[in-house]
Amino acid sequence: QVQLVESGGGLVQPGGSLKLSCQHYGSIFDMYVMSWYRQAPGKQRELVATMRGGGSTDYLDSVKGRFTISRDNHLKTVSLQMNGLKPEDTAVYYCYEKQAGVDYWGQGTQVTVSS
């Protein structure tokens, strides 16, 4: 059984930075793809960033150059460093992992970008 717990959300002014963290509780961590999704009010959930076990990454076009996903296999964490935040980045951010065909989601953490 896998449990994902996010932290690090909050209120930030446009242009500011936040770092989200996701703690993985459960079985083997370093073999799996870890992702961050977000969902803004009235919108569908979208994939923001993905990191594979080998370290390769993918990003949503609108966050490229501003967000960086990273993982620490020893601590079993995956992080999302968000710089140059914009009001349109406001959303609930979710940590996601798929293991053995099962989808695991964190509870979400709110990020609000506003002056």
Secondary structure, DSSP 8 states (H G I E B T S, - for coil): --EEEEE--EEE-TT--EEEEEEEESS--TTS-EEEEEE-TTS--EEEEEE-TTS-EEE-GGGTTTEEEEEETTTTEEEEEE-S--GGG-EEEEEEEEETTEEEE---EEEEE--
